[in-house]
Amino acid sequence: MAPANAASVVTGGVTDGFGNPIGGYLDAYLQDPDSGSYFFEDRVYVDNNGYIEDTLDTDGSYKFEFNTYTGYEEWFKDAADEATAAPINVAAGAPVALGAWTIDQPYVVGTVTNAAGKPLSASIRAYDATTGDSVSSTGADVKGSFKIPTQTGPVKLSFDASDYALEYYADAADIVSALPVTGTATGANLGNIVLAPSGSISGQVTSDAGAPLEFVEVSTDDGQSDYTDKNGVYTIEDVSTGANTVSFFDPIGEYAFEYFNNVTDEDLATPVTVGVGQAVGGINAGLAAAPADTTTKTVEIAGAVKDNLGAPVVGAVLTAYNTPASPSDRQQFETVLSNRQGNYAFTELEKVAGENQFKIVADASVQGDDNAFALFGSWYGGGQDYERAPAVTVTPGTPFGPVDFELERAGGIAGSVTGLAGTPLSPSVSVVGVPDGAGTFTGVDFKTDSTFEGRALRAGTYKVRFSDFSGFHAAEWWKDKANVDDAVLITVKSGQMVGGLNAVLGNQLSAVERPSISSDYAWVGKALSAKPGSWTVQTNTDFTYQWLVGNTVVGQGESYTPTTANIGDRLTLRVTAENGRLIGTATSTATTKVGYQPKIKVKVKGDKASLKVKAPPVKAKKVKGTVVVKEIVKVKDDGTIKYKKIAKGKIKKGKGTISLSKLKKGKHKLVFFFTGKGKVGSNDVTKKVKG
């Protein structure tokens, strides 16, 4: 027997109302024998597999409470409070099995789409309807479906998706006017939530004199922003519905900061009101020149930043690093931006004690034009890293320069990825190549209509792959190719777009290289092995095999051994490939007719070839068939053999003679292909001869 107060192990399993395992934590409360009250004794955390295992060291009467991470509480078993919970006796180290326990965790369910019915990958959040505190969050799946856990009391839900306006249930612009919802164990169904396109604010920024200003940052008070292009034009996307405060800031420092409409005090700013899906234009600004800097500054290093097409780069970030003995100890000492002519100057480096050599890097990851091709940063001298960049020496009172930079302008790709109507699709584009060490590129932006653009590819030659993250469609290479070797190349040039890269994905796997059988010859008692071939998706694909005679399945598995029952039949292999939701089938070519294995002996004398064929247990007098003699002309790099037919003949009673008179003088490599009849199978033998 176990000693008194030996540890007892408590086990069980918790699921929700949908039958899915659920995570949380289990609190154990031990009864005080004197007062009869229950006090907290132990807590064990339960991961998402729903399995409970706890060790209790003290004997006594316990009550158990399960808590989900959304704040839902339930007492064992299916009780609302401690008073109605079932007491469990723990004694003498005996195991305690709570068994299966269904937790009535409340949920709210539904779907999220746009007005056209396209599922959206929306983020859904639940808030306490009274306090506004966050309760839980989840995301919609590829079908737009969601199931969000909630608390016992009512909650308010928000729905947010890229390029769509933030919305609260039901069709509310803010949490105050949102409709409360109470979840249920089987999911309170909200039906379909339709999101409207997000709003936007646009306009133009000029100087007081009316000249368009590039690279001015225009922002709303909720953190959305955009930079003006060379025409001073901006568009802020995903703007919050309602009143917005808009500000104008020049990072280069040439023009003064202000709010809309021409004020410097935020409290005096004119709010810009945006409705759901509304595009508000005409929010313009004319910026005054910034006050002159009267401090004395000495230019130490100066230069210009251009792209490889000769255009000045506005707002490039240039950083000067010192040059310690160990590169890992380097520090940056000054950062400046190129102005609207692409020029820059460092003026603080003389103040760096004990340093007069610096390495300079230029970066232009932020540009004013949303449709501009990306620029790749560079160290002075054209290097791609600190170690290989040359140092610039600063001499007090003597400006060094010009220290000019030429940044490579990217090219881009554009197209679309669509799938089968009514089938979920989460499209993805990968661009594979190794131009200038660029490697693999996946930076494309998809719009709601499944079109895409990517403007950050180095000039070079690439192959493009289209795939579906949701797994409902099979991937393919441009242009309708199943594998990378057959993919059509594209050439990307600086500042240019390669368009028309459109792909329509299917939902079935297909064999790029059809399945095959280990031997063309099928013999009684000799095992044949299956080879699955190559498929459009190979990684993590599972294969199953069926052996067929005509349309009849005679065997399954990776191998099959013909029997006497198969004599005279031709075998084929059918392979079924499965990868997640994708499936496909393909069939091999047929073998020769099944028979007993023939063994062939060939003797060549002059222009005559004598053959003897045995196929036990078939008696010699019953061995018959035909022979075709072919010469090997060429063996290609892929192993394919090119033949030239030389002669043919017959085998009777296991013997035959064939004329080789067509052979020219010299050495030849001949293959004698024998096709048996009756119970005799087929085979071949290779022979080197002189003509």
Secondary structure as GFF3:
##gff-version 3
##sequence-region A 1 691
A	DSSP	beta_strand	8	15	.	.	.	ID=ss1
A	DSSP	beta_strand	24	31	.	.	.	ID=ss2
A	DSSP	beta_strand	38	46	.	.	.	ID=ss3
A	DSSP	beta_strand	51	56	.	.	.	ID=ss4
A	DSSP	beta_strand	60	67	.	.	.	ID=ss5
A	DSSP	beta_strand	73	75	.	.	.	ID=ss6
A	DSSP	beta_strand	88	90	.	.	.	ID=ss7
A	DSSP	beta_strand	96	102	.	.	.	ID=ss8
A	DSSP	beta_strand	107	113	.	.	.	ID=ss9
A	DSSP	beta_strand	123	128	.	.	.	ID=ss10
A	DSSP	beta_strand	134	139	.	.	.	ID=ss11
A	DSSP	beta_strand	145	149	.	.	.	ID=ss12
A	DSSP	beta_strand	155	160	.	.	.	ID=ss13
A	DSSP	beta_strand	167	168	.	.	.	ID=ss14
A	DSSP	beta_strand	188	194	.	.	.	ID=ss15
A	DSSP	beta_strand	199	207	.	.	.	ID=ss16
A	DSSP	beta_strand	217	220	.	.	.	ID=ss17
A	DSSP	beta_strand	225	227	.	.	.	ID=ss18
A	DSSP	beta_strand	233	239	.	.	.	ID=ss19
A	DSSP	beta_strand	242	244	.	.	.	ID=ss20
A	DSSP	beta_strand	246	249	.	.	.	ID=ss21
A	DSSP	beta_strand	258	259	.	.	.	ID=ss22
A	DSSP	three_ten_helix	266	268	.	.	.	ID=ss23
A	DSSP	beta_strand	272	274	.	.	.	ID=ss24
A	DSSP	beta_strand	279	280	.	.	.	ID=ss25
A	DSSP	beta_strand	285	287	.	.	.	ID=ss26
A	DSSP	beta_strand	301	307	.	.	.	ID=ss27
A	DSSP	beta_strand	317	321	.	.	.	ID=ss28
A	DSSP	three_ten_helix	327	329	.	.	.	ID=ss29
A	DSSP	beta_strand	332	337	.	.	.	ID=ss30
A	DSSP	beta_strand	343	346	.	.	.	ID=ss31
A	DSSP	three_ten_helix	349	351	.	.	.	ID=ss32
A	DSSP	beta_strand	357	363	.	.	.	ID=ss33
A	DSSP	beta_strand	375	376	.	.	.	ID=ss34
A	DSSP	beta_strand	378	379	.	.	.	ID=ss35
A	DSSP	beta_strand	392	393	.	.	.	ID=ss36
A	DSSP	beta_strand	405	409	.	.	.	ID=ss37
A	DSSP	beta_strand	411	418	.	.	.	ID=ss38
A	DSSP	beta_strand	427	432	.	.	.	ID=ss39
A	DSSP	three_ten_helix	435	437	.	.	.	ID=ss40
A	DSSP	beta_strand	440	441	.	.	.	ID=ss41
A	DSSP	beta_strand	445	446	.	.	.	ID=ss42
A	DSSP	beta_strand	451	457	.	.	.	ID=ss43
A	DSSP	beta_strand	460	468	.	.	.	ID=ss44
A	DSSP	beta_strand	476	477	.	.	.	ID=ss45
A	DSSP	three_ten_helix	484	486	.	.	.	ID=ss46
A	DSSP	beta_strand	490	492	.	.	.	ID=ss47
A	DSSP	beta_strand	497	504	.	.	.	ID=ss48
A	DSSP	beta_strand	511	513	.	.	.	ID=ss49
A	DSSP	beta_strand	516	517	.	.	.	ID=ss50
A	DSSP	beta_strand	528	531	.	.	.	ID=ss51
A	DSSP	beta_strand	534	535	.	.	.	ID=ss52
A	DSSP	beta_strand	542	549	.	.	.	ID=ss53
A	DSSP	beta_strand	552	556	.	.	.	ID=ss54
A	DSSP	beta_strand	559	560	.	.	.	ID=ss55
A	DSSP	three_ten_helix	564	566	.	.	.	ID=ss56
A	DSSP	beta_strand	571	579	.	.	.	ID=ss57
A	DSSP	beta_strand	582	587	.	.	.	ID=ss58
A	DSSP	beta_strand	599	605	.	.	.	ID=ss59
A	DSSP	beta_strand	608	614	.	.	.	ID=ss60
A	DSSP	three_ten_helix	620	622	.	.	.	ID=ss61
A	DSSP	beta_strand	625	635	.	.	.	ID=ss62
A	DSSP	beta_strand	641	651	.	.	.	ID=ss63
A	DSSP	beta_strand	655	659	.	.	.	ID=ss64
A	DSSP	beta_strand	667	676	.	.	.	ID=ss65
A	DSSP	beta_strand	683	690	.	.	.	ID=ss66
###
